[in-house]
Amino acid sequence: MASRADVAVLYEHPEWQKPLFAALERRGVRYAAVDLKHGAFAADDRPLAPLYFNQASPSAYVRGNTRAVPYALAYLRALEIRGVRVLNGAAAFALELSKTAQAALLRTLDIPAPRTWTFNDVGALRERAHEIPFPVLLKPEQGGSGARIVLVERFAQLEELLATQPDYWQPDNLLLLQEYIASDPARGIVRMEFLGGELLYAMRVISHGRFNLCPSPVCNPGEGAEGVCEVPSEAPPVEFYAYREVPAQAVAWGKRILAAGKLDVGGIEYLEAPDGQLYFYDVNANSNLRPSIAAEYGFDAFERVVDFLVRERKRTQAAEDERAFA
């Protein structure tokens, strides 16, 4: 019996998915949209498609969808154990969920990155305070959309913040401090988007002090327009610019991160210190592509994603046919 769909797309944020779903429909690709906010599955369910594409986001909890994340991880693991092919599967998603794991991966790959200290108790962290070069960034272990990131100037400030605002421990009661690397705010950070292991495009992102650098026009529309975002800020809007001069070394490091992290699609972010040293600090498995940037490069980003999904669907089918006749 034929599968009901060519690809099943797992998602939590409906607005982020609209461009991909529209591109799939234009191309006549049959897809099953799997809303992770409201789900139930059995371990012996027939797969919805031979190929799954995971678009779950760690930031689901800031939208009140905390349960979507553990559900997604359980679903991905169950599928993969049964031999179903998943793009950006359980290993990739688990990496995105843990900034500590990302820091460890960067260190293992010998890629320059800020130092981090992970903690679940302020008292235990106090014993290592002499190691921490304040100011530092306080971040949740399960990041996403810049939620709950704050610059901490001294240890006493951290103690006061966590004593008066215990919600900072959400969603998993694990936090980290990340070394603050000074950079030119006028140059911002660089985000490289990869598809199928190759660089799709790169862009410079000028934050103006915001931490939510989500490229989706829904979150950061630009040109003074009001975005629909659960992480508000009074700072000026984030600016995005195509960056064609991305260093070859940065691209090479990005490819190594994706390969080691088992990411099929992803956004890798880095900043440049005053001495020219690049520091990588964020790995995003759920890439919200920015249509205006791709247009500057002369293509539709979501059409490229569909091209990739169609190719991977054919590869998956060919592998299944080969096993069937083996």
C-alpha positions in Angstrom: 0.0 0.0 0.0 1.4 3.4 -1.0 2.2 6.0 1.6 -0.3 8.7 2.1 2.4 11.4 1.7 5.8 11.9 0.2 7.1 13.7 3.3 5.8 14.3 6.8 6.7 17.7 8.3 6.8 18.0 12.1 6.1 21.5 13.3 4.9 23.6 16.3 4.8 27.2 15.0 2.1 27.4 12.3 3.2 30.8 10.9 6.8 29.7 10.5 5.6 26.8 8.4 3.4 28.6 5.9 6.1 29.4 3.3 7.3 25.8 3.2 3.8 24.4 3.0 3.0 26.8 0.2 6.1 25.8 -1.7 5.3 22.1 -1.3 1.8 22.7 -2.6 3.0 24.7 -5.6 5.3 21.8 -6.5 2.6 19.2 -6.0 4.5 17.4 -3.2 2.2 15.4 -1.0 2.9 16.2 2.6 1.5 15.4 6.0 1.5 18.3 8.5 2.2 17.0 12.0 1.3 19.5 14.7 3.4 18.7 17.7 1.2 20.8 20.1 -1.6 18.2 20.0 -0.4 14.7 19.5 -0.7 11.0 20.3 1.0 8.1 18.7 1.5 4.4 19.2 4.9 2.7 18.7 3.4 0.5 16.0 1.6 3.2 14.0 2.2 3.0 10.2 4.5 5.9 9.2 2.7 8.8 7.6 5.4 9.0 4.9 8.7 7.3 4.1 10.6 10.6 4.9 10.0 12.9 7.9 11.3 16.5 8.2 11.6 17.8 11.8 10.9 21.5 12.2 10.3 21.5 15.9 11.7 24.5 17.9 13.2 24.6 21.4 11.4 28.0 21.9 8.0 26.3 21.9 7.8 26.9 25.7 7.8 30.7 25.3 4.6 30.3 23.3 3.0 28.1 26.0 3.7 24.9 24.0 6.2 23.3 26.5 4.9 19.8 25.9 5.7 20.0 22.1 9.4 19.5 22.7 9.5 16.3 24.7 6.7 14.9 22.5 8.8 15.7 19.4 11.9 14.1 20.8 10.0 10.9 21.8 8.3 10.7 18.4 11.6 11.2 16.5 13.3 8.5 18.6 10.5 6.1 18.0 10.5 6.6 14.3 14.3 6.2 14.0 14.3 3.1 16.1 11.9 1.6 13.6 14.1 2.5 10.7 12.1 5.5 9.4 14.3 8.2 7.9 14.1 11.6 9.6 15.8 14.7 8.4 17.1 16.7 11.4 16.3 13.8 13.6 16.6 13.0 17.3 20.4 13.7 17.5 20.1 17.0 15.7 17.1 18.1 17.8 18.8 17.0 21.1 21.8 19.1 20.2 19.6 22.1 19.5 17.9 21.7 22.9 21.2 21.8 24.8 23.5 24.8 24.7 25.8 22.8 26.9 26.1 20.1 24.3 26.7 22.7 21.6 29.6 24.2 23.6 31.0 20.7 24.2 30.7 19.9 20.5 32.5 23.1 19.4 35.3 22.4 21.9 35.6 18.8 20.6 35.9 20.1 17.0 38.5 22.7 18.1 36.3 25.5 16.8 36.7 28.8 18.7 33.7 29.4 21.0 32.9 31.3 24.3 33.5 29.4 27.5 30.4 28.2 29.3 29.4 27.2 32.9 26.3 25.1 33.3 24.6 25.0 36.7 21.4 24.0 38.5 22.3 25.7 41.8 23.6 29.2 42.4 25.5 28.0 45.5 27.5 25.4 43.6 28.2 28.0 40.9 29.5 30.5 43.6 32.3 28.1 44.3 33.6 28.6 40.8 32.9 32.4 40.6 36.6 33.1 40.5 36.8 31.4 37.1 34.0 33.5 35.5 35.1 36.6 33.6 32.2 39.0 34.3 30.3 40.4 32.5 28.8 37.2 31.1 25.5 36.2 29.3 23.0 34.2 31.3 21.2 31.8 29.0 18.7 28.9 29.4 20.0 25.5 28.6 17.1 25.0 26.2 17.3 28.2 24.3 15.3 29.6 21.4 14.2 33.0 20.1 16.6 34.8 22.5 14.3 34.1 25.5 15.6 34.8 29.0 19.1 35.9 27.8 20.5 38.8 29.9 23.9 40.4 30.4 25.1 39.8 34.0 27.7 42.3 35.3 28.5 40.6 38.6 27.7 37.5 40.6 25.5 39.4 43.1 23.3 40.5 40.2 22.9 36.9 39.1 21.9 35.9 42.7 19.3 38.7 42.9 17.9 38.0 39.5 17.3 34.3 40.2 16.0 34.9 43.7 13.4 37.4 42.5 12.5 35.9 39.1 12.5 32.1 39.5 10.8 31.7 36.1 14.3 32.1 34.6 14.9 28.5 35.4 12.2 27.4 32.9 11.7 25.2 31.1 14.2 22.6 32.5 15.8 24.1 35.6 19.2 24.3 34.0 21.0 27.5 33.1 24.4 28.5 31.9 26.7 31.5 31.9 28.5 32.2 28.6 31.6 34.2 28.2 30.8 37.6 26.8 32.9 38.3 23.6 33.0 42.0 22.7 32.3 42.7 19.0 31.5 45.7 16.8 27.7 46.3 17.1 27.7 48.0 13.7 28.9 44.7 12.1 26.6 42.5 14.2 26.8 38.7 14.0 26.9 36.4 11.0 24.3 33.6 10.5 25.1 31.0 7.9 22.2 28.8 6.6 23.1 25.3 5.4 20.9 22.9 3.4 22.0 19.4 2.7 25.5 20.1 4.1 26.2 23.0 1.8 26.0 26.8 2.4 22.7 28.2 1.2 23.5 31.8 2.1 25.0 33.9 4.8 23.8 37.2 6.3 24.9 39.8 8.8 22.5 40.5 11.6 22.5 43.8 13.4 20.8 43.2 16.8 20.6 46.7 18.3 20.7 45.0 21.6 18.0 42.5 21.0 18.6 38.8 21.7 15.8 37.4 19.5 17.5 37.2 16.1 14.9 34.9 14.6 15.1 35.5 10.8 11.4 34.8 10.2 9.6 37.9 9.0 6.9 36.9 11.4 9.2 37.6 14.3 11.4 40.3 12.8 9.7 41.9 9.8 12.1 44.8 9.4 11.4 48.3 8.1 9.7 49.3 11.3 6.9 46.9 11.0 5.5 45.2 14.1 6.3 41.6 14.5 4.3 38.9 16.1 6.7 37.6 18.7 6.5 36.2 22.2 9.9 37.8 23.2 9.2 41.5 22.9 11.8 44.2 23.1 11.9 48.0 23.2 15.2 48.1 21.2 15.2 49.1 17.5 14.3 46.4 15.0 16.8 43.8 14.0 18.4 44.4 10.6 19.4 41.6 8.2 21.8 42.0 5.3 23.1 39.5 2.7 26.8 38.7 3.4 28.6 37.4 0.4 32.1 37.8 1.8 31.8 35.1 4.5 35.2 33.6 5.1 36.0 30.2 3.7 37.2 29.1 7.2 33.8 30.0 8.7 32.0 28.0 6.0 34.3 25.0 6.6 33.7 25.2 10.4 30.0 25.4 9.8 30.0 22.3 7.6 32.0 20.4 10.3 29.4 21.4 13.0 26.5 20.2 10.8 28.2 16.9 10.0 29.2 16.2 13.6 25.8 17.3 14.9 23.9 15.2 12.3 22.0 18.2 11.0 20.6 18.1 7.5 19.4 21.7 7.7 20.7 24.3 10.1 21.7 27.9 10.9 25.1 28.5 12.5 25.9 31.8 14.2 29.2 33.4 15.0 30.7 36.8 15.9 33.9 38.5 15.2 36.1 39.8 18.0 38.1 43.1 17.6 41.2 41.1 16.9 39.5 39.3 14.0 39.0 36.0 15.8 35.7 34.3 15.0 33.7 32.8 17.8 30.9 30.3 17.1 28.1 30.3 19.7 24.8 29.0 18.4 23.5 26.0 16.5 20.0 26.1 15.1 18.4 23.0 13.6 15.1 24.7 12.9 16.1 27.3 10.3 13.6 30.1 9.6 14.8 31.2 6.3 14.4 34.9 5.3 12.9 35.3 1.9 14.3 38.8 1.3 17.9 37.7 1.9 17.5 34.7 -0.4 16.0 37.0 -3.1 19.2 39.1 -2.9 21.1 36.0 -3.9 18.6 35.4 -6.7 16.6 32.4 -5.5 13.6 31.3 -3.4 14.9 29.7 -0.3 11.8 27.5 0.2 11.9 26.3 -3.3 15.5 25.1 -2.6 14.2 23.3 0.5 11.6 21.6 -1.5 14.2 20.6 -4.1 16.2 19.1 -1.2 13.2 17.2 0.2 12.3 15.8 -3.2 15.9 14.6 -3.7 15.9 13.0 -0.3 12.5 11.4 -0.9 13.9 9.8 -4.0 17.0 8.6 -2.2 14.9 7.1 0.6 12.6 5.3 -1.9 15.7 4.0 -3.8 17.1 2.6 -0.6 13.8 1.0 0.3 13.5 -0.6 -3.2 17.1 -1.9 -2.9 16.3 -3.6 0.4 13.1 -5.0 -0.9 14.9 -6.8 -3.8 18.0 -7.7 -1.8 
